[in-house]
Amino acid sequence: MDKQLQDFNLGFLIARDISESQDYHKLIEVLERWDSVHDTLKPVFVDLIESFGFYPYLNDEKLSSLNLSAKYRNEFHKSNISIGGDEKIRFHSEQKRIEEIISKKQNIILSAPTSFGKSLLIEEFISRKIYKNIIIIQPTLALIDETRKKLRKYTAYNIVVNTKQELSDNNIFILTSERVLELFPKISEIKIDLFVIDEFYKISNSKSDERVSQLNIAFYKIMQINSPQLLLLTPNVDDISSDFLNKYNIKFISTEYSLVNQNITHIEYSGKDSDKKEKLFELLKSIPDQTIVYVRSPKRAEELSLEYITRITKIGVELPIIQWIDENISEEWNLKIILNHGIGMHNGQFPRHIVNSQLDYFNQGKLNVIFATTSLIEGVNTAAKNIVIFDMKKSNKPLSYFDFNNIKGRAGRMMQHYSGNIFYFDTPPLKTLEKVDIPLIEQKDNLQSEVLINLESTDVKDNLKERYDTIKSSVSEELWTIFRENYYDVESQKQLYNYLIQNPNLLTDLSWNNHSPSYDTLLQTMKAISHGLDNVSNNSYKHIALKANKISKGNIKDVIDSEVQYQLDKADNEDLHKVYNKAIFDIFKFVRTEAKFKIPKKMSVLQSIVNYILEDKKADYSSFIAKLENEGVGGSKSILLDYGVPSTAIKKIRTNLGSTEIIDYIKNNLDSLNFTNYEREIVEKL
């Protein structure tokens, strides 16, 4: 196309074809080759750019050739979002259309590609300051922190990301659904004006997300206390339950509009995994731009990373994180070796600062390739010029068409790339229509019990009324309230209640209330959870108690070293390097899924039922839970973990200032806090 654009006559034919066929993909190709366009033809293409609504691409040079009415239309598409001085971000025409719908106070569900710019719509309405209290539910802490960083410039609002923060008159709550439920007693006392859910598709049971119940309950409870305006965002959805749309007066908008083209290439190979790897490594060497390689599992990411670095020259990138890994994790960790070659390895189980730092290095050009699982695709807003889909699986299951589309959507980002390149090896899934079921509305027979009992009886459908009434009549009113507010499977809670009634001698051991229980006390607590709540009769709780106890003390290196010894004791003649890497993987997985999520939840359930049986409030595990889920960090400083600061850095801060003052304290005392280069690199971005 370059030669055609350089020729006036041929270039004019391209412009005419674009105009007649409304081929916006071809217009994006022209934008990508703008320097090749014949100077006399540039005003013609600028007119097309404006008429197609590509206003973000109209820079000052292009604007100069527009007529007055086109310039007025350009002004009309300006947002309220500043990008420095008086300059404002301009919406593309589809963003503007949707912004006008939202401005009329219409509730909407917007399904649009990743490169559409959905997050700009959130920021637009925050920048206008027309809402006093806004809730934004994000599925991951990484997305919460990313959203916080974008919105912190709006100082008229108090940004709440942590359950320990105080509220003010104007608040933006950026929370996971679990944290919304934790904060609900406070939230219920104020009027919520705008309610945003990002990645709304996760409300569906079809996505097999273990937190789907919490999202359904959080949505239901927020909508019960008042009727905020709704802005629900998702990629790649074709249909939504009509009952849901009608109940909440929601308009469903689905668009494929994007200012980024996608070039798709199939890589052929013999069918053997060894040949597939060779083709991948050849491809990565041939691609000049940065690339994300999607693989099915964390172990696959590690395996391919280690093989790939044997094929490339060691770069020896000076990354401060490498020294931090040596001092705080282990010199044996494979990630250190991989990073030294300018390669990243994304694993959702890694501490968040390690995930964030790799993405920062990638965005800065210090890493060329990241091997990643769906945890990068679903949990972080990142994009690359190139996406390689190496496996058509998610763990051991075939990729759904929805997941395939979601991964593809990470190729290219508006205002960074005109096009993104997608390479795939295996046969893609067949196209299917993506309908989001809403469990709390559809109320199928298998509706999760914790969702069911949080519905008002008048909202329960006929097919579930008997089940609802049976649960309610089988327990006292007080226990019913406890079960509801625990947001946990009802049968498991009943099972725990019966277990404690049958083992009353345990109750004394379970009535503890300090931040550092003895190992024996913690052992009995984990035993009650394992045998009573989880219905697991083996002794696995012993190792869980040991790890939880060490993690609450806050030295992850000690926890890893202990796990290494545990694994060495279990097996003879194990390779120490392999044992270290397995131990690191296992501990990070335990911290992420157990210590930060499952164990705190289960301990809270246990505490509530112990106190109900004993008719007092002697059991209080909250201070231990805080230590456990915050890697030994206590008090208001725990908010820094949400901001992506390593716990090793937080422990060097000897102050108990509130969450708003602590950042100023850190910035004013950087030189005296004895941070490593890596820790300082992170806190300077706060």
C-alpha positions in Angstrom: 0.0 0.0 0.0 2.9 2.4 0.6 3.7 2.8 -3.1 0.0 3.3 -3.9 -0.3 6.1 -1.3 2.8 7.8 -2.7 1.1 8.1 -6.1 -1.6 10.7 -6.3 -3.9 8.8 -8.7 -3.6 5.4 -6.9 -3.9 7.0 -3.5 -7.1 8.9 -4.6 -8.6 5.5 -5.7 -7.9 4.1 -2.2 -9.6 7.2 -0.6 -12.6 6.8 -2.9 -12.8 3.1 -2.1 -12.7 3.7 1.7 -15.4 6.4 1.4 -17.8 4.2 -0.8 -17.3 1.0 1.2 -17.0 2.7 4.6 -14.0 0.5 5.2 -12.6 1.8 8.4 -10.0 -1.0 8.6 -8.4 0.3 5.4 -8.5 3.8 6.8 -6.5 2.6 9.8 -4.0 1.1 7.5 -3.6 4.5 5.8 -3.0 6.1 9.2 -0.4 3.5 10.0 1.4 4.5 6.7 0.7 8.3 7.1 4.3 9.3 6.2 3.8 7.6 2.8 0.7 9.5 1.9 1.1 12.0 -1.0 1.0 15.5 0.5 -1.7 16.6 -1.8 -3.9 13.7 -0.7 -3.5 14.2 3.0 -6.4 16.7 3.4 -8.6 14.1 1.6 -7.7 11.4 4.1 -8.1 13.9 7.0 -11.7 14.5 5.8 -12.2 10.7 5.9 -10.7 10.4 9.4 -13.1 13.1 10.6 -16.2 11.7 8.8 -15.4 8.2 10.3 -15.3 9.7 13.8 -11.7 8.9 14.4 -11.3 12.1 16.4 -8.5 10.9 18.7 -6.3 10.7 15.6 -6.8 14.3 14.6 -3.7 16.0 15.8 -3.0 19.7 15.2 -1.4 19.1 11.9 -4.4 17.2 10.6 -6.9 19.6 12.1 -5.5 22.5 10.1 -6.9 21.2 6.9 -10.5 20.7 8.1 -13.3 23.1 7.3 -15.0 25.1 10.1 -18.0 22.7 10.6 -15.6 19.7 10.9 -13.6 21.7 13.5 -16.8 22.3 15.5 -17.5 18.6 15.4 -14.0 17.9 16.7 -14.7 20.3 19.6 -18.0 18.5 20.3 -16.1 15.2 20.7 -13.7 16.6 23.3 -14.0 15.0 26.7 -13.6 16.6 30.1 -10.4 14.6 30.7 -7.3 16.7 30.6 -4.0 15.5 29.1 -2.0 18.4 30.2 -2.7 22.1 30.2 -6.0 23.0 28.4 -5.8 20.0 26.0 -8.5 17.4 26.4 -8.8 13.8 25.3 -11.2 13.5 22.3 -13.7 10.7 22.1 -14.1 8.6 19.0 -17.7 8.8 17.6 -18.9 5.6 19.3 -17.5 6.7 22.7 -19.3 10.0 22.2 -22.6 8.2 21.4 -22.4 6.2 24.5 -21.3 9.1 26.6 -24.5 10.9 25.6 -26.6 7.9 26.6 -24.9 7.8 30.0 -25.4 11.6 30.4 -29.2 11.0 30.1 -28.9 8.9 33.3 -29.6 5.7 31.3 -28.4 2.5 32.9 -26.2 0.6 30.4 -24.3 -2.6 29.8 -21.6 -1.9 27.3 -19.9 -4.8 25.5 -17.0 -3.5 23.5 -13.4 -4.6 22.4 -10.5 -4.2 24.8 -9.2 -1.4 22.5 -12.5 0.5 22.6 -11.5 2.8 25.5 -14.2 1.8 28.0 -12.3 3.1 31.0 -12.3 6.6 29.5 -16.1 6.6 30.0 -15.7 6.0 33.7 -13.1 8.7 34.0 -15.2 11.2 32.0 -18.1 11.1 34.5 -15.7 11.2 37.5 -14.0 14.3 36.1 -17.4 16.1 35.9 -17.9 15.7 39.7 -21.7 15.2 39.2 -21.8 12.1 41.4 -21.0 12.2 45.1 -20.4 8.5 45.8 -19.2 6.1 43.2 -18.6 2.3 43.5 -16.3 0.7 40.9 -16.0 -3.1 41.3 -12.8 -4.6 39.7 -12.1 -8.3 39.7 -8.5 -8.1 40.8 -6.3 -6.0 43.1 -4.0 -5.2 40.2 -6.9 -3.6 38.3 -7.9 -1.8 41.5 -4.5 -0.2 41.8 -4.4 0.6 38.1 -7.7 2.4 38.4 -6.7 4.2 41.5 -3.6 5.6 39.8 -5.7 6.9 36.9 -8.2 8.6 39.2 -6.1 9.9 42.0 -5.7 13.3 40.2 -9.4 13.9 41.0 -8.7 15.3 44.5 -12.3 16.3 45.2 -12.9 12.6 45.9 -11.6 10.3 48.7 -10.5 7.1 47.0 -11.3 4.0 49.0 -9.5 0.7 48.1 -9.2 -0.8 51.5 -11.7 -1.7 54.2 -9.7 0.1 56.9 -10.0 3.6 55.2 -12.3 6.3 56.5 -15.1 7.7 54.3 -15.6 11.4 53.5 -18.5 13.3 51.8 -17.4 12.4 48.3 -16.0 8.9 47.8 -14.8 6.7 44.9 -14.9 3.1 46.2 -12.6 0.9 44.0 -13.0 -2.6 45.4 -13.4 -6.3 44.7 -16.8 -7.7 45.3 -15.6 -9.3 48.6 -14.4 -5.9 49.9 -17.8 -4.3 48.9 -19.5 -6.9 51.2 -17.0 -6.3 54.0 -17.6 -2.5 53.8 -21.3 -2.9 53.2 -22.4 -1.7 56.7 -20.7 1.6 56.0 -21.8 1.7 52.3 -25.4 1.1 53.3 -25.4 4.4 55.2 -24.7 6.6 52.2 -26.3 7.1 48.8 -24.5 5.6 45.9 -24.9 7.6 42.8 -23.0 5.7 40.2 -22.3 1.9 40.3 -19.7 0.6 37.9 -18.7 -3.1 37.4 -15.7 -3.7 35.1 -15.4 -7.2 33.5 -19.2 -7.7 34.2 -19.2 -11.1 32.5 -17.7 -12.5 35.7 -21.2 -12.3 37.3 -22.1 -15.4 35.2 -21.9 -19.0 36.5 -20.7 -20.1 33.1 -17.3 -18.5 33.7 -16.5 -20.8 36.7 -15.1 -18.0 38.7 -14.9 -19.0 42.4 -16.0 -15.4 43.4 -19.2 -15.4 41.3 -21.4 -15.6 44.4 -19.8 -12.6 46.0 -20.3 -10.5 42.9 -24.0 -11.5 42.6 -24.6 -10.7 46.3 -22.7 -7.4 46.1 -24.7 -6.3 43.1 -28.0 -7.3 44.6 -27.3 -5.6 48.0 -26.1 -2.3 46.5 -29.2 -2.2 44.3 -31.4 -2.9 47.3 -30.3 0.1 49.4 -30.8 2.6 46.6 -31.0 2.8 42.9 -27.7 4.1 41.6 -27.0 4.7 37.9 -25.4 1.6 36.4 -22.4 1.4 34.1 -21.6 -2.3 33.5 -18.6 -3.0 31.2 -17.6 -6.2 29.5 -15.8 -7.5 26.3 -17.3 -9.8 23.7 -20.9 -10.4 24.9 -23.7 -10.9 22.5 -26.7 -11.2 24.8 -27.9 -10.5 28.3 -30.8 -11.9 30.3 -33.9 -9.9 29.3 -35.3 -10.3 32.8 -32.2 -8.6 34.2 -32.4 -5.8 31.7 -36.0 -5.2 32.5 -35.7 -5.4 36.3 -33.0 -2.7 36.4 -34.1 -0.7 33.3 -30.8 -1.4 31.5 -30.0 -0.7 27.9 -27.6 -3.3 26.4 -25.2 -1.9 23.9 -22.9 -4.2 21.9 -20.3 -2.9 19.5 -17.2 -4.1 17.7 -16.0 -0.6 17.0 -12.2 -0.3 17.4 -9.5 2.1 16.2 -7.0 -0.8 16.2 -6.8 -3.3 13.3 -6.0 -7.0 14.0 -3.7 -8.9 11.7 -4.1 -12.7 12.2 -1.5 -15.3 11.2 -1.7 -19.1 11.5 1.6 -20.7 12.3 1.8 -24.2 10.9 3.8 -27.0 12.5 4.0 -30.8 12.3 1.8 -31.5 15.3 4.7 -32.4 17.6 5.2 -30.2 20.6 9.0 -30.0 20.0 8.3 -28.6 16.5 5.7 -26.2 17.9 8.3 -24.9 20.3 10.9 -24.4 17.6 8.4 -22.5 15.4 7.6 -20.3 18.4 11.2 -19.5 19.2 11.9 -18.7 15.5 8.8 -16.5 15.5 9.9 -14.6 18.6 13.4 -14.0 17.2 11.8 -12.6 14.0 9.4 -10.2 15.6 10.9 -6.8 16.2 8.2 -5.5 18.6 7.3 -6.6 22.1 5.3 -9.7 22.4 3.0 -11.5 24.9 2.9 -15.3 24.5 -0.3 -16.8 25.9 0.2 -20.4 27.4 -2.2 -22.7 29.2 -0.6 -22.8 32.7 2.1 -21.2 34.9 4.3 -24.3 34.6 4.1 -24.1 30.8 5.1 -20.5 31.0 8.2 -21.4 33.1 9.1 -24.3 30.9 9.0 -22.3 27.7 10.8 -19.3 29.3 13.6 -21.5 30.4 13.9 -23.2 27.0 13.7 -19.9 25.1 16.6 -18.2 27.0 18.9 -21.0 25.9 18.3 -19.8 22.3 19.0 -16.1 22.8 22.0 -14.1 23.9 21.9 -13.1 27.6 21.2 -9.4 27.7 22.2 -8.9 31.3 19.5 -6.3 31.9 20.2 -4.3 35.0 16.9 -4.7 36.8 16.8 -3.7 40.6 14.3 -6.6 41.1 17.0 -9.2 40.6 18.9 -8.1 43.7 15.7 -8.0 45.7 14.9 -11.6 44.6 18.3 -12.7 45.8 17.8 -11.1 49.2 14.2 -11.9 49.8 13.2 -15.0 47.9 16.1 -17.1 46.7 19.1 -17.0 44.4 17.8 -20.2 43.0 14.6 -18.8 41.6 14.2 -19.3 37.9 12.5 -16.0 37.4 15.8 -14.2 38.2 17.5 -16.1 35.4 14.7 -15.4 32.9 14.6 -11.7 33.7 18.3 -11.5 33.1 17.6 -12.4 29.5 15.1 -9.6 29.0 12.2 -12.1 29.3 9.2 -11.9 31.7 7.0 -14.6 33.1 3.6 -13.7 34.4 1.9 -15.8 37.0 -1.1 -14.6 38.9 0.2 -16.3 42.0 3.3 -14.0 42.2 3.3 -11.1 44.7 1.6 -8.2 43.0 4.7 -6.0 43.1 6.6 -8.6 41.1 3.7 -8.8 38.5 3.5 -5.0 38.3 7.3 -4.5 38.0 7.5 -7.0 35.1 4.7 -5.1 33.3 6.5 -1.8 34.0 9.7 -3.2 32.6 7.8 -4.5 29.6 6.2 -1.1 28.9 9.6 0.5 29.3 11.1 -1.8 26.7 13.4 -3.6 29.2 11.6 -6.9 28.6 10.9 -8.1 25.0 8.7 -11.0 25.7 6.3 -12.0 28.5 5.1 -15.6 28.8 1.6 -15.4 30.4 -1.5 -17.2 31.4 -5.1 -15.9 31.5 -4.2 -14.2 34.8 -2.5 -11.5 32.7 -5.3 -11.4 30.1 -8.1 -11.2 32.7 -6.5 -9.5 35.7 -4.4 -6.7 34.3 -5.1 -4.0 31.7 -2.1 -4.6 29.4 -1.6 -4.8 25.7 1.2 -5.5 23.2 1.8 -5.0 19.5 2.0 -8.8 19.2 0.0 -11.6 20.9 1.1 -15.2 20.3 -1.6 -17.8 21.3 0.7 -20.8 21.8 -1.9 -23.1 23.5 -5.6 -23.3 22.7 -6.2 -24.4 26.3 -6.9 -22.8 29.6 -5.2 -25.2 32.1 -6.4 -28.6 30.7 -9.6 -27.4 29.1 -10.0 -26.1 25.5 -10.2 -22.4 25.3 -13.7 -21.1 24.9 -14.5 -18.7 22.0 -15.0 -16.0 24.6 -11.5 -16.5 26.1 -9.9 -16.7 22.6 -11.5 -13.4 21.7 -10.4 -11.9 25.0 -6.8 -12.9 24.4 -6.9 -11.6 20.9 -8.2 -8.3 22.2 -4.9 -7.6 23.9 -3.1 -7.2 20.5 -2.7 -3.4 20.0 -4.0 -0.5 22.0 -5.7 2.7 20.8 -3.3 5.6 20.6 -0.3 3.3 20.9 -0.7 1.0 17.9 -2.7 1.3 14.7 -2.7 -2.4 14.5 -2.0 -5.5 16.6 -0.6 -8.8 15.3 -2.1 -12.1 16.5 -0.3 -15.4 15.8 -1.8 -18.8 16.7 -0.7 -22.4 16.3 -3.8 -24.6 16.8 -7.3 -24.6 15.5 -9.3 -21.8 17.2 -12.6 -22.5 18.9 -15.7 -22.2 16.8 -17.6 -18.9 17.1 -20.4 -19.1 19.6 -22.9 -16.5 20.8 -21.9 -15.3 24.2 -24.8 -14.9 26.6 -24.3 -13.8 30.2 -26.5 -15.5 32.6 -27.2 -13.6 35.9 -27.6 -16.2 38.6 -29.5 -14.0 41.1 -32.1 -13.2 38.3 -32.4 -16.5 36.5 -32.4 -18.5 39.8 -31.9 -22.0 38.4 -32.3 -24.9 40.7 -28.6 -25.1 41.3 -28.3 -21.5 42.5 -25.6 -21.2 45.1 -27.1 -21.3 48.6 -25.2 -18.2 49.8 -26.8 -16.2 46.9 -30.2 -17.7 47.5 -30.4 -16.8 51.2 -29.3 -13.2 50.6 -32.4 -12.6 48.4 -35.5 -11.1 49.9 -38.2 -13.7 50.1 -40.3 -11.7 47.6 -37.5 -11.9 45.1 -37.2 -15.7 45.3 -38.8 -17.5 42.3 -41.3 -20.3 42.8 -38.9 -23.1 41.9 -36.6 -22.1 44.8 -39.2 -21.1 47.4 -39.3 -24.5 49.1 -35.5 -24.7 49.3 -35.3 -21.1 50.6 -38.0 -21.8 53.3 -36.5 -25.1 54.3 -33.1 -23.5 55.0 -34.7 -20.6 56.9 -36.9 -22.8 59.0 -34.1 -25.2 59.9 -32.1 -22.6 61.9 -32.8 -19.9 64.4 -33.3 -16.3 63.3 -30.0 -15.3 64.7 -28.1 -18.2 63.0 -30.0 -17.4 59.7 -28.6 -13.8 59.9 -25.1 -15.1 60.6 -25.3 -17.6 57.7 -26.5 -14.8 55.4 -23.7 -12.3 56.4 -21.0 -14.9 56.1 -21.6 -15.1 52.3 -20.6 -18.8 52.4 -22.1 -22.1 51.3 -25.0 -22.8 53.7 -24.6 -26.6 53.9 -20.9 -26.2 54.8 -21.8 -23.7 57.6 -24.5 -26.1 58.9 -21.9 -28.9 58.8 -19.5 -26.8 60.9 -22.2 -25.8 63.4 -23.1 -29.5 63.9 -19.4 -30.5 64.2 -18.9 -27.9 66.9 -22.0 -29.0 68.8 -20.8 -32.6 68.6 -17.3 -31.6 69.8 -17.9 -29.1 72.6 -14.4 -29.7 74.0 -13.0 -27.8 71.0 -14.8 -24.6 71.8 -12.4 -23.5 74.6 -9.4 -23.9 72.2 -11.3 -21.9 69.6 -12.1 -18.9 71.8 -8.9 -17.0 71.3 -8.5 -13.3 70.3 -4.9 -12.3 69.7 -2.8 -11.5 66.6 -0.2 -14.2 67.4 -1.9 -17.4 68.6 0.3 -20.4 69.5 0.9 -23.0 66.9 -1.2 -25.5 68.9 -4.1 -23.0 69.0 -3.8 -22.4 65.3 -3.6 -26.2 64.7 -6.9 -26.7 66.5 -8.5 -23.8 64.5 -7.4 -25.3 61.2 -8.5 -28.7 62.2 -12.0 -27.4 63.0 -12.1 -25.7 59.6 -10.8 -28.7 57.7 -13.0 -31.4 59.5 -16.0 -29.2 60.2 -16.3 -26.7 57.3 -14.5 -28.4 54.5 -15.4 -32.0 55.4 -11.8 -33.2 54.9 -10.9 -35.9 57.3 -7.1 -36.2 56.7 -4.3 -34.4 58.5 -3.5 -31.8 55.7 -4.6 -29.1 58.2 -1.3 -29.6 60.0 0.9 -28.3 57.2 -1.7 -25.5 56.5 -1.4 -24.4 60.1 2.4 -24.4 59.9 2.5 -22.3 56.7 -0.2 -19.9 57.9 1.6 -19.4 61.2 4.9 -18.6 59.4 3.3 -16.3 56.8 1.6 -14.3 59.6 5.0 -13.5 61.0 5.8 -11.8 57.7 9.2 -13.3 56.4 8.4 -15.0 53.1 12.1 -16.1 52.7 11.8 -18.1 56.0 8.5 -19.6 54.8 10.1 -20.7 51.5 13.2 -22.1 53.3 10.9 -24.1 55.6 8.9 -25.4 52.6 12.1 -26.5 50.9 13.1 -28.5 54.0 9.6 -30.0 54.2 9.8 -31.1 50.6 13.4 -32.4 51.0 12.3 -34.5 54.0 9.5 -36.0 51.8 11.8 -37.2 49.0 15.3 -38.5 48.6 18.0 -37.3 46.2 15.9 -34.4 44.9 17.7 -31.7 42.9 18.0 -28.7 45.3 17.4 -26.1 42.5 14.2 -27.9 41.4 13.0 -28.2 45.0 13.6 -24.5 45.6 11.5 -23.6 42.5 8.7 -25.9 43.4 8.7 -24.5 47.0 8.6 -20.9 45.7 5.7 -21.8 43.4 3.8 -23.7 46.1 4.2 -20.9 48.7 3.2 -18.1 46.4 0.2 -20.1 45.3 -0.7 -20.7 49.0 -0.3 -17.1 49.9 -2.4 -15.9 47.0 -5.3 -18.4 47.2 -5.2 -19.5 50.8 -3.6 -16.9 53.1 -5.1 -13.9 51.3 -8.5 -15.3 50.5 -9.8 -18.7 51.6 -8.3 -19.1 55.1 -9.4 -15.6 56.3 -12.9 -16.2 54.9 -13.2 -19.6 56.6 -11.8 -18.3 59.9 -14.4 -15.5 59.9 -17.1 -18.1 59.4 -15.7 -20.2 62.2 -15.5 -17.2 64.6 -19.1 -16.2 64.0 -20.4 -19.8 64.7 -18.2 -20.3 67.8 -19.5 -17.0 69.3 -23.1 -18.0 68.5 -22.8 -21.3 70.3 -21.0 -19.8 73.3 -23.4 -16.9 73.4 -20.5 -14.4 73.8 -17.9 -12.7 71.6 -14.8 -14.3 73.1 -13.5 -15.5 69.7 -11.9 -12.7 67.7 -9.5 -13.8 64.9 -9.5 -10.5 63.1 -6.1 -9.3 64.2 -4.5 -12.6 63.2 -6.4 -12.6 59.9 -5.1 -9.1 59.2 -1.5 -10.3 59.8 -2.1 -13.4 57.6 -3.6 -11.7 54.6 -1.3 -8.7 54.8 2.0 -10.7 55.0 2.6 -9.7 58.6 2.0 -6.0 57.9 -0.4 -4.5 60.5 -2.5 -1.4 60.9 -3.0 1.4 58.3 0.2 0.5 56.5 -1.5 -2.5 55.0 -3.0 -0.2 52.4 0.5 0.0 50.9 0.2 -3.7 49.9 -2.8 -2.7 47.8 -0.7 0.0 46.2 1.8 -2.7 45.1 4.5 -2.0 47.7 6.6 -5.1 48.8 6.0 -6.0 52.5 9.8 -5.9 52.9 9.7 -2.1 52.2 6.6 -1.5 54.4 8.3 -3.1 57.4 11.0 -0.4 57.2 8.4 2.3 57.8 8.3 2.9 61.6 5.1 4.9 61.9 1.4 4.3 62.3 0.1 7.3 60.4 -3.3 7.1 58.7 -3.6 5.8 55.1 -3.7 9.3 53.6 -0.7 10.7 55.5 1.6 7.7 55.1 2.4 8.4 51.4 3.5 11.9 52.2 5.6 10.6 55.1 7.3 8.1 52.7 8.1 10.7 50.1 9.4 13.1 52.7 11.7 10.5 54.2 12.9 8.5 51.2 16.6 8.9 52.0 16.3 7.8 55.7 14.1 4.7 55.2 16.8 2.4 54.0 14.9 1.1 51.0 16.7 -1.1 48.4 16.9 0.3 44.9 14.0 -1.9 43.9 11.8 -0.8 46.8 12.6 2.8 46.2 11.8 2.4 42.5 8.3 1.3 43.6 7.5 3.8 46.4 8.6 6.7 44.2 5.6 6.0 42.0 3.1 6.2 44.8 
